[in-house]
Amino acid sequence: MAKYVVASAERTIDAPAHDVYRYLADMHLHARFLPPPFYDFQVEEGGVGAGSVVSFKIKSAGGVRNLRMEITEPERGRILVQADTGSSGLVRTFTVTPHGEQALVNITSRFDGETGIAGFVEGLVAPRRLHRVYVEELTRLNAYAREQRDAS
């Protein structure tokens, strides 16, 4: 039986939900929001929303993992999903909820965890580490949203 590791973070972003979703769905912009340990982000197909394919690397305790993600929009304008085409089982879900003139954004990821002692340690460490990474990702998204607002 597969054991999943789940991590999440959320934050209010200083822009309307439709703008925030547009920033997240544009894979060329999305690369700007990714903090370390993500790197080498490439748009392979498409570039905006469903049908896009991106690849990137992520440094983890076990080394470097190459990921190739297919983008879907189960609820266009509200939910964007990146799902690994490989064996990691990684699924990153971005949910954008209108909150007045702002947007509440939640990032939740789930991936196949290790088994045994390694899995126990991973289950303790990975969610905390990824939470910090996602908080930084949301901080970068908010900074971009503010730049766009101030430029208008």
C-alpha contacts under 8 A as a table, 3 or more apart, distances in Angstrom:
res1	aa1	res2	aa2	distance
2	A	112	D	6.51
2	A	113	G	7.30
3	K	112	D	5.97
3	K	113	G	5.34
3	K	114	E	7.34
3	K	115	T	7.49
4	Y	110	R	6.23
4	Y	111	F	5.45
4	Y	112	D	4.78
4	Y	113	G	5.21
5	V	110	R	5.49
5	V	111	F	5.44
5	V	112	D	6.34
5	V	113	G	5.54
5	V	122	E	7.87
5	V	123	G	5.99
5	V	126	A	7.50
5	V	127	P	7.02
6	V	108	T	7.08
6	V	109	S	5.59
6	V	110	R	4.49
6	V	111	F	6.84
6	V	127	P	6.14
7	A	108	T	5.67
7	A	109	S	5.37
7	A	110	R	6.68
7	A	126	A	7.54
7	A	127	P	4.47
7	A	128	R	7.27
7	A	130	L	6.05
7	A	131	H	5.92
8	S	106	N	7.05
8	S	107	I	5.37
8	S	108	T	4.16
8	S	109	S	6.28
8	S	127	P	7.45
8	S	130	L	7.31
8	S	131	H	5.50
8	S	134	Y	6.99
9	A	106	N	5.79
9	A	107	I	5.52
9	A	108	T	6.72
9	A	131	H	5.56
9	A	132	R	7.98
9	A	134	Y	5.79
9	A	135	V	5.93
10	E	104	L	6.93
10	E	105	V	5.38
10	E	106	N	4.16
10	E	107	I	6.22
10	E	135	V	7.15
10	E	138	L	7.37
11	R	104	L	5.69
11	R	105	V	5.53
11	R	106	N	6.73
11	R	135	V	7.66
11	R	138	L	6.56
12	T	99	H	7.99
12	T	102	Q	6.67
12	T	103	A	5.53
12	T	104	L	4.34
12	T	105	V	6.21
13	I	20	V	7.61
13	I	102	Q	5.74
13	I	103	A	5.20
13	I	104	L	6.15
13	I	105	V	6.96
13	I	138	L	7.82
13	I	141	L	7.49
13	I	142	N	5.10
13	I	145	A	7.32
14	D	101	E	7.52
14	D	102	Q	5.04
14	D	103	A	6.86
14	D	142	N	6.19
14	D	145	A	6.40
14	D	146	R	6.34
15	A	19	D	6.52
15	A	20	V	6.35
15	A	101	E	6.21
15	A	102	Q	4.66
15	A	103	A	6.27
15	A	142	N	7.96
15	A	145	A	5.94
15	A	146	R	7.21
15	A	149	R	7.37
16	P	19	D	5.50
16	P	20	V	6.38
16	P	98	P	6.88
16	P	99	H	7.85
16	P	100	G	7.49
16	P	101	E	4.91
16	P	102	Q	4.63
16	P	103	A	5.69
17	A	20	V	5.06
17	A	21	Y	6.03
17	A	96	V	6.27
17	A	97	T	6.36
17	A	98	P	4.99
17	A	99	H	7.53
17	A	101	E	7.63
17	A	102	Q	6.22
17	A	103	A	4.64
17	A	104	L	7.71
18	H	21	Y	5.24
18	H	22	R	6.21
18	H	77	G	6.49
19	D	22	R	5.05
19	D	23	Y	6.31
20	V	23	Y	5.13
20	V	24	L	6.36
20	V	96	V	7.47
20	V	103	A	7.09
20	V	145	A	7.15
21	Y	24	L	5.11
21	Y	25	A	6.02
21	Y	77	G	5.90
21	Y	78	R	6.75
21	Y	96	V	6.41
22	R	25	A	5.11
22	R	26	D	6.17
22	R	77	G	7.64
23	Y	26	D	5.44
23	Y	29	L	6.17
23	Y	30	H	6.62
24	L	27	M	6.90
24	L	29	L	7.12
24	L	30	H	5.43
24	L	80	L	7.89
25	A	30	H	7.17
25	A	48	V	5.45
25	A	49	G	4.75
25	A	80	L	6.99
26	D	29	L	5.41
26	D	30	H	6.01
26	D	47	G	6.03
26	D	48	V	4.41
26	D	49	G	6.39
27	M	30	H	4.64
27	M	31	A	6.39
27	M	43	V	6.74
27	M	47	G	5.14
27	M	48	V	5.79
27	M	49	G	7.53
27	M	52	S	7.85
27	M	54	V	7.58
28	H	31	A	5.86
28	H	32	R	7.77
28	H	43	V	7.04
28	H	47	G	6.45
28	H	48	V	7.92
29	L	32	R	5.56
29	L	33	F	7.47
30	H	33	F	5.53
30	H	34	L	7.06
31	A	34	L	5.56
31	A	41	F	6.21
32	R	140	R	7.63
33	F	137	E	5.24
33	F	138	L	7.32
33	F	140	R	5.13
33	F	141	L	5.51
34	L	38	F	6.08
34	L	39	Y	7.67
34	L	137	E	5.47
34	L	140	R	7.76
35	P	38	F	5.87
35	P	39	Y	7.78
35	P	133	V	6.76
35	P	136	E	6.57
35	P	137	E	5.92
36	P	39	Y	6.54
36	P	58	I	7.80
36	P	59	K	7.94
36	P	133	V	7.49
37	P	58	I	5.25
37	P	59	K	5.08
37	P	60	S	7.37
37	P	133	V	7.75
38	F	41	F	7.62
38	F	56	F	6.78
38	F	57	K	5.70
38	F	58	I	4.49
38	F	59	K	6.76
39	Y	56	F	5.89
39	Y	57	K	5.30
39	Y	58	I	6.29
40	D	55	S	7.76
40	D	56	F	5.14
40	D	57	K	5.91
41	F	54	V	7.08
41	F	55	S	5.73
41	F	56	F	4.28
41	F	57	K	7.09
42	Q	54	V	5.54
42	Q	55	S	5.22
42	Q	56	F	6.24
43	V	46	G	7.33
43	V	47	G	6.21
43	V	52	S	7.61
43	V	53	V	6.25
43	V	54	V	4.49
43	V	55	S	6.60
44	E	47	G	7.86
44	E	52	S	7.45
44	E	53	V	5.38
44	E	54	V	5.31
44	E	55	S	7.02
45	E	51	G	7.50
45	E	52	S	5.07
45	E	53	V	4.90
45	E	54	V	6.98
46	G	49	G	7.82
46	G	51	G	6.35
46	G	52	S	4.31
46	G	53	V	6.64
47	G	52	S	5.28
47	G	53	V	7.42
48	V	51	G	7.99
48	V	52	S	6.27
49	G	52	S	6.02
49	G	71	I	6.38
49	G	72	T	6.75
49	G	73	E	6.80
49	G	80	L	7.62
50	A	70	E	7.98
50	A	71	I	5.05
50	A	72	T	4.29
50	A	73	E	5.50
51	G	70	E	6.74
51	G	71	I	5.66
51	G	72	T	6.37
52	S	70	E	6.07
52	S	71	I	5.28
52	S	72	T	7.85
53	V	68	R	7.01
53	V	69	M	5.58
53	V	70	E	4.60
53	V	71	I	6.07
54	V	68	R	5.77
54	V	69	M	5.27
54	V	70	E	6.68
54	V	71	I	7.94
55	S	66	N	7.36
55	S	67	L	5.47
55	S	68	R	4.22
55	S	69	M	5.98
56	F	66	N	6.10
56	F	67	L	5.50
56	F	68	R	6.69
57	K	64	V	6.59
57	K	65	R	5.61
57	K	66	N	4.60
57	K	67	L	5.97
58	I	64	V	5.65
58	I	65	R	5.37
58	I	66	N	6.70
58	I	67	L	7.71
59	K	62	G	7.87
59	K	63	G	5.75
59	K	64	V	4.47
59	K	65	R	6.44
60	S	63	G	5.19
60	S	64	V	5.96
60	S	65	R	7.34
67	L	84	D	6.15
67	L	85	T	7.63
67	L	86	G	7.00
68	R	83	A	7.98
68	R	84	D	5.42
68	R	85	T	5.73
68	R	86	G	6.86
69	M	82	Q	5.44
69	M	83	A	4.97
69	M	84	D	4.34
69	M	85	T	5.85
70	E	81	V	7.99
70	E	82	Q	5.54
70	E	83	A	5.33
70	E	84	D	6.47
70	E	85	T	6.74
71	I	80	L	7.13
71	I	81	V	5.61
71	I	82	Q	4.70
71	I	83	A	6.63
72	T	80	L	6.03
72	T	81	V	5.22
72	T	82	Q	6.66
73	E	76	R	5.02
73	E	77	G	7.90
73	E	79	I	5.80
73	E	80	L	4.69
73	E	81	V	6.14
74	P	79	I	6.03
74	P	80	L	6.78
74	P	81	V	7.52
75	E	78	R	5.50
75	E	79	I	5.01
75	E	80	L	7.32
76	R	79	I	6.04
76	R	80	L	7.15
77	G	80	L	7.93
77	G	96	V	7.60
78	R	94	F	7.99
78	R	95	T	5.65
78	R	96	V	4.89
78	R	97	T	6.55
79	I	93	T	6.96
79	I	94	F	5.64
79	I	95	T	4.61
79	I	96	V	6.41
80	L	93	T	5.87
80	L	94	F	5.13
80	L	95	T	6.62
81	V	91	V	6.90
81	V	92	R	5.72
81	V	93	T	4.50
81	V	94	F	6.26
82	Q	91	V	5.67
82	Q	92	R	5.07
82	Q	93	T	6.43
83	A	89	G	7.43
83	A	90	L	5.95
83	A	91	V	4.40
83	A	92	R	6.43
84	D	87	S	7.43
84	D	88	S	6.74
84	D	89	G	6.10
84	D	90	L	5.36
84	D	91	V	6.36
85	T	89	G	7.90
86	G	89	G	7.08
88	S	111	F	6.18
88	S	112	D	5.94
89	G	110	R	7.43
89	G	111	F	4.82
89	G	112	D	5.32
90	L	109	S	6.82
90	L	110	R	5.56
90	L	111	F	4.15
90	L	112	D	6.93
91	V	109	S	5.45
91	V	110	R	5.35
91	V	111	F	6.40
92	R	107	I	6.86
92	R	108	T	5.77
92	R	109	S	4.32
92	R	110	R	6.71
93	T	106	N	7.84
93	T	107	I	5.66
93	T	108	T	5.26
93	T	109	S	6.19
94	F	105	V	6.84
94	F	106	N	5.67
94	F	107	I	4.73
94	F	108	T	6.72
95	T	104	L	7.99
95	T	105	V	5.60
95	T	106	N	5.14
95	T	107	I	6.63
96	V	103	A	6.28
96	V	104	L	5.76
96	V	105	V	4.64
96	V	106	N	6.68
97	T	103	A	5.49
97	T	104	L	5.06
97	T	105	V	6.42
98	P	101	E	7.44
98	P	102	Q	6.32
98	P	103	A	4.64
98	P	104	L	6.37
99	H	102	Q	4.98
99	H	103	A	4.92
99	H	104	L	6.21
100	G	103	A	7.33
105	V	138	L	7.76
107	I	134	Y	6.82
113	G	119	G	5.94
113	G	122	E	7.22
113	G	123	G	7.43
114	E	118	A	5.98
114	E	119	G	4.11
114	E	120	F	7.86
114	E	122	E	7.15
115	T	118	A	6.16
115	T	119	G	4.41
115	T	120	F	7.30
116	G	119	G	5.24
116	G	120	F	6.38
117	I	120	F	4.97
117	I	121	V	6.28
118	A	121	V	5.25
118	A	122	E	6.00
119	G	122	E	4.91
119	G	123	G	5.93
120	F	123	G	5.15
120	F	124	L	6.56
121	V	124	L	5.21
121	V	125	V	6.10
122	E	125	V	5.14
122	E	126	A	5.31
123	G	126	A	5.97
123	G	127	P	6.78
124	L	127	P	6.64
124	L	128	R	7.33
125	V	128	R	5.62
125	V	129	R	6.21
126	A	129	R	5.09
126	A	130	L	5.90
127	P	130	L	5.20
127	P	131	H	5.92
128	R	131	H	5.06
128	R	132	R	6.47
129	R	132	R	5.35
129	R	133	V	6.45
130	L	133	V	4.85
130	L	134	Y	6.00
131	H	134	Y	5.10
131	H	135	V	6.11
132	R	135	V	5.09
132	R	136	E	6.36
133	V	136	E	5.17
133	V	137	E	6.23
134	Y	137	E	4.77
134	Y	138	L	6.10
135	V	138	L	5.15
135	V	139	T	6.14
136	E	139	T	4.90
136	E	140	R	6.21
137	E	140	R	5.17
137	E	141	L	6.25
138	L	141	L	4.89
138	L	142	N	6.10
139	T	142	N	5.09
139	T	143	A	6.21
140	R	143	A	5.06
140	R	144	Y	6.25
141	L	144	Y	5.16
141	L	145	A	6.18
142	N	145	A	4.99
142	N	146	R	6.17
143	A	146	R	5.15
143	A	147	E	6.24
144	Y	147	E	5.03
144	Y	148	Q	6.28
145	A	148	Q	5.16
145	A	149	R	6.22
146	R	149	R	4.98
146	R	150	D	6.02
147	E	150	D	5.17
147	E	151	A	6.04
148	Q	151	A	5.13
148	Q	152	S	6.50
149	R	152	S	5.45
